[in-house]
């Protein structure tokens, strides 16, 4: 599994003057809730870039002055990714860029959902060697949290990465 931009994040800039997928200021502050609904927060800005260039622009314009917290799909059962300031999400950096059937490798953006990756791999007669039980997790998160399936001989998900 090769992951393009997996160490980078996706976001929609809530600051209208930043010009990168501006949020609707009528909805501020936005309420963000984790997947299980056990934790929530009100954030000033949700940042959702669609490209590495967007992430770089956000970090120059927002990150230089304000704290930015990265959040994936919000699957954590605790509130560790939640903040009340600037929340950066990978949801718009979600493309499967390439499936190489010969090498059995896939290149994806960090915000691609496991379920979407599995669906595209299935079309090529491939699958992931291992993944967590919830397929709504983003690949970037899956590879960072020690996610695993079952079976003592199957390595954790991050061991599937061949390049970043």
C-alpha positions in Angstrom: 0.0 0.0 0.0 1.6 3.2 -1.1 0.0 6.3 0.4 0.3 9.6 -1.5 0.1 12.5 1.0 -0.7 10.2 3.9 1.4 12.2 6.2 -0.3 15.3 5.1 -3.9 16.4 5.8 -7.0 17.5 4.0 -9.2 20.6 4.9 -11.8 23.2 4.0 -10.7 26.6 5.1 -13.3 28.3 7.2 -11.7 31.7 6.7 -13.4 33.1 3.6 -10.4 35.3 2.7 -8.1 32.2 2.4 -10.0 31.2 -0.7 -9.7 27.4 -0.2 -13.1 25.9 0.1 -14.4 28.5 2.5 -16.9 27.4 5.1 -20.3 28.9 5.6 -19.9 31.6 8.3 -23.6 31.3 9.2 -22.8 27.9 10.7 -20.0 29.0 13.1 -19.1 27.7 15.4 -19.6 24.3 13.9 -20.3 21.3 16.2 -18.1 18.3 15.5 -18.8 14.9 17.0 -16.8 11.7 17.1 -18.2 8.6 15.3 -19.7 7.0 18.3 -21.3 10.3 19.5 -19.6 10.2 22.9 -17.6 13.4 22.5 -18.1 16.7 20.7 -16.7 20.2 20.4 -17.5 23.5 18.8 -14.8 24.6 16.4 -14.1 28.0 15.1 -12.9 26.7 11.8 -13.0 23.4 9.9 -10.2 23.2 7.4 -10.8 20.8 4.4 -8.1 21.2 1.7 -8.4 19.2 -1.5 -4.7 19.0 -2.4 -1.2 19.2 -1.0 -1.0 22.8 -2.3 -4.1 23.6 -0.3 -2.6 22.1 2.9 0.6 24.2 2.4 -1.5 27.4 1.9 -3.5 26.7 5.0 -0.5 26.1 7.1 1.1 29.3 5.8 -2.1 31.4 6.3 -3.6 29.8 9.4 -1.0 27.5 11.0 1.6 30.2 11.3 -0.7 32.2 13.6 -3.1 29.6 15.2 -3.0 26.1 16.5 -4.3 23.5 14.0 -5.5 20.1 15.1 -5.7 17.2 12.6 -8.7 14.9 12.7 -9.6 12.0 10.4 -13.0 10.3 10.4 -13.5 10.8 14.1 -13.5 7.1 15.0 -11.6 7.5 18.2 -13.8 6.6 21.2 -12.3 9.6 23.1 -12.1 13.2 22.3 -8.3 13.3 21.5 -8.7 14.9 18.1 -11.3 17.5 19.1 -10.5 21.2 19.6 -12.2 24.5 19.9 -10.1 26.3 17.4 -8.9 25.1 14.0 -9.8 21.5 13.0 -8.1 20.1 9.9 -9.8 17.1 8.2 -8.6 14.9 5.4 -12.0 14.2 3.9 -11.4 16.0 0.6 -8.1 14.3 0.0 -9.7 11.0 -0.6 -8.7 9.8 -4.1 -7.5 6.4 -5.0 -4.7 7.6 -7.4 -3.5 4.3 -8.9 -4.0 0.6 -8.6 -1.1 -1.5 -9.9 -2.4 -5.0 -10.3 1.0 -6.4 -11.2 2.8 -5.2 -8.0 -0.4 -5.5 -6.0 0.0 -1.9 -4.7 -2.4 1.0 -4.5 -1.6 4.7 -4.2 -4.1 6.6 -2.2 -4.6 10.0 -0.6 -4.6 10.0 3.2 -8.3 10.9 3.4 -9.5 7.9 1.4 -11.9 5.8 3.3 -11.0 2.1 3.8 -14.3 1.0 2.4 -13.8 3.1 -0.8 -10.3 1.7 -1.2 -11.6 -1.9 -0.8 -14.3 -1.3 -3.3 -11.8 0.0 -5.9 -9.4 -2.8 -5.2 -12.2 -5.4 -5.5 -12.7 -4.2 -9.1 -9.1 -5.3 -9.8 -9.4 -8.6 -7.9 -7.3 -7.3 -5.0 -7.9 -6.4 -1.4 -6.0 -5.1 1.6 -4.1 -7.7 3.5 -5.6 -6.5 6.8 -7.9 -3.7 8.0 -9.9 -2.7 11.0 -13.5 -3.7 11.4 -14.9 -0.2 10.7 -14.4 0.6 7.0 -15.2 4.3 7.4 -11.8 5.0 8.8 -9.5 7.1 6.6 -6.3 5.4 5.3 -4.1 8.1 7.0 -5.7 7.3 10.4 -5.7 3.5 9.8 -1.9 3.6 9.3 -1.2 5.7 12.4 -3.2 4.1 15.2 -2.0 0.5 15.3 -5.1 -0.8 13.6 -5.3 -4.5 13.0 -7.7 -7.2 12.0 -7.6 -10.7 13.4 -5.0 -13.5 13.1 -1.7 -13.8 14.9 0.3 -14.1 11.6 -1.2 -11.0 10.0 0.8 -7.8 10.6 -0.8 -4.5 11.7 -2.1 -2.2 8.9 0.8 0.2 8.9 3.1 -2.6 7.9 1.4 -2.7 4.5 2.8 0.7 3.6 5.6 0.6 1.0 6.1 4.3 0.5 4.7 7.7 1.7 
